[in-house]
Amino acid sequence: MTDIAPLFPALPDHDALEMGRVLAPRFDADGLITAVAVDVVSRDVVMLAHMNAEALARTIETGVATYWSRSRRSLWVKGETSGNRQIVRRLRVDCDQDAVLLEVEVEGHGASCHRGFHSCFYRSVPVGAPLAPETRLDFVESDPVFDPAAVYACGHDHTKD
C-alpha cells in the first residue's frame, strides 16, 4: 500500500477518540501501535508485537494477523512460514486507541512462539523477593508443541515468525 492518503482518520478531541465509534488508532513516533494477541479459547496471552497502519489495515481486511517486524523493517504475516497463522476472531482497541487486542485462533500446531511454545510468554519472573543479578526464570510451559529446528529447516530466520 502506498501512503497517499491516511488509512485512518485523526479525531478532533479526546472525547471523540475515547467515546466515539470511529476507529482512529494513535500510532507512536515510529508509526507503530502495540498489538497483544490472546488465544480466543484459553485466554492465554500468546504474543506481543507491533503494527503499522498497513499491518492493521491488512489484519482488519483479511482476518489474518499481520504485524510490522521492527528487526526486518517489513510486514510479517504471523505463521506464514510455520503454518501457525493467527486467525483473528475479534479485534479490540483500548480506550485511547493506542493499543489493540487480537483474540486469535492459532492454526497449525497451535503455537505462537517461534521457539515452539503455545505462548511467547512461556516463562515467569518471581515477584515479591529482592531482585538478584541473576534472577531465575520459571518455565510455565515445559514442552514446546513443535520442534523449531524441523519447522524452520529451510534456513528461514525464525526469530520473528
Secondary structure in CASP SS format (residue, H / E / C, confidence):
PFRMAT SS
TARGET T0000
AUTHOR 0000-0000-0000
METHOD secondary structure of the structure
MODEL  1
M C 1.00
T C 1.00
D C 1.00
I C 1.00
A C 1.00
P C 1.00
L C 1.00
F C 1.00
P C 1.00
A C 1.00
L C 1.00
P C 1.00
D C 1.00
H H 1.00
D H 1.00
A H 1.00
L H 1.00
E H 1.00
M H 1.00
G C 1.00
R C 1.00
V C 1.00
L C 1.00
A C 1.00
P C 1.00
R C 1.00
F C 1.00
D C 1.00
A C 1.00
D C 1.00
G C 1.00
L C 1.00
I E 1.00
T E 1.00
A E 1.00
V E 1.00
A E 1.00
V E 1.00
D E 1.00
V C 1.00
V C 1.00
S C 1.00
R C 1.00
D C 1.00
V E 1.00
V E 1.00
M E 1.00
L E 1.00
A E 1.00
H E 1.00
M E 1.00
N C 1.00
A H 1.00
E H 1.00
A H 1.00
L H 1.00
A H 1.00
R H 1.00
T H 1.00
I H 1.00
E H 1.00
T H 1.00
G C 1.00
V E 1.00
A C 1.00
T E 1.00
Y E 1.00
W E 1.00
S E 1.00
R C 1.00
S C 1.00
R C 1.00
R C 1.00
S E 1.00
L E 1.00
W E 1.00
V E 1.00
K C 1.00
G C 1.00
E C 1.00
T C 1.00
S C 1.00
G C 1.00
N C 1.00
R C 1.00
Q E 1.00
I E 1.00
V E 1.00
R E 1.00
R E 1.00
L E 1.00
R E 1.00
V E 1.00
D C 1.00
C C 1.00
D C 1.00
Q C 1.00
D C 1.00
A E 1.00
V E 1.00
L E 1.00
L E 1.00
E E 1.00
V E 1.00
E E 1.00
V E 1.00
E C 1.00
G C 1.00
H C 1.00
G C 1.00
A C 1.00
S C 1.00
C C 1.00
H C 1.00
R C 1.00
G C 1.00
F C 1.00
H C 1.00
S C 1.00
C C 1.00
F C 1.00
Y C 1.00
R E 1.00
S E 1.00
V C 1.00
P C 1.00
V C 1.00
G C 1.00
A C 1.00
P C 1.00
L C 1.00
A C 1.00
P C 1.00
E C 1.00
T C 1.00
R C 1.00
L C 1.00
D E 1.00
F E 1.00
V C 1.00
E C 1.00
S C 1.00
D C 1.00
P C 1.00
V C 1.00
F C 1.00
D C 1.00
P H 1.00
A H 1.00
A H 1.00
V H 1.00
Y C 1.00
A C 1.00
C C 1.00
G C 1.00
H C 1.00
D C 1.00
H H 1.00
T H 1.00
K H 1.00
D C 1.00
END
